[in-house]
Amino acid sequence: MYVRIARFEGGERDWDEFAGLVRETIRSGGQGTPFEGASGAAQRVMVLVDRDGNRGANLILCETEDDLRRVDAAMNEITPPAGRGARTSVEMFEVLVDEEPGS
């Protein structure tokens, strides 16, 4: 399993509206976005937010490194609209441990 983590800061953003747009994009298979061709490569997407700090992150989990590279290329073509903050970093990792406590 592999994960891409992108961090965002600043700008004027309604985080609840943003979450709705992300859900809609994922559920549509990325239709009309650069993510459209790579949406099937993603196993899971999480959006994290620090409302007080006006920052967030998204995590995209993929089964293979090739899938991760496809998702990364698609996501790099998506830029936050003007005034909505900036992507401050993108990191990719191999997931070494993914356990549910008590299992």
Phi, psi and omega in degrees: 000146181227153181225141173248127180241120177243136180247146182227146178217152170077185178080173177262117183215132170270103187299325179292320176296317178301315179300320178297319178294320178296314178302314181297318179297316180295314183293334178273001182076021179079015184310128178081007179233163175299340180287346185306314182285341184250359186299326180289344180281338181276131178271327183201145178231132176233140175243127180249147180219141168246092186299319181294323180271358181051052178215159181206176178209153170234143179242129177237119181262135180229151181287319184239162177294324177298317176299318179300317180296320178296316179296316180300314180300317179293315182292329179292343177274352179261122180245136177302138178302154180307137178085355183258019179094184184227149172284121185262339177195156173223128179228149178230139184221155165272135179276117181269327180225131175216088184236147173262121179305139178085359181274000000 
